[in-house]
């Protein structure tokens, strides 16, 4: 049987084996591609040539873990902690404001009786209210009640959102006091007898 002369075992091959890089063209060097073996490196886009720089990826914000039973919020805005005294103080101020509002509304309604008391103490005779006193005191009482209702609604809304609300009844109380004083002065200025008495003092 004739053996193929080219099929010579490597150990018996008389030709010298080439060394590493010996058969490469002169001046040619090889560098391994950067980042191709990394798992977190995105695949190059279609049409990108070899050695083309990869597009920079924007940093991603850490995701919020999902808690069962609660609505999912990817990045909820942090809320400042509300002190424990805010809720009872707000409720107490609202209750006090309600009592003050009821007293103020009845006081404006009883303004003609208060004017008669001033007449009696100063010897001015009998007080005869002007035609505008009734509508003026009614509007003042309604305004005071409306201020308290607005303050209560805003306070409850802030409490449900877990935000500070104690300042709302305080501001409403100041506005209500100024409103009552303004309507009282307006009713007194409509009485010419009282104005003449005060001008003589």
Buried (B, 14 or more C-beta within 10 A) or exposed (E): EEEEEEEEEEEEEEEEEEEEEEEEEEEEEEEEEEEEEEEEEEEBEEEEEEEEEEEEEEEEEEEEEEEEEEEEEEEEEEEEEBEEEBBEBBBEBBEEBBEBBBEBBEBBBEBBEBBBEBBEEEEBEEBEBEEEBBEBBBEBBEBBBEBBEEBBEBBBEBBEEEEBBBBBBBEBBEBBBEBBEEBBEBBBEBBEBBEEBEEEE
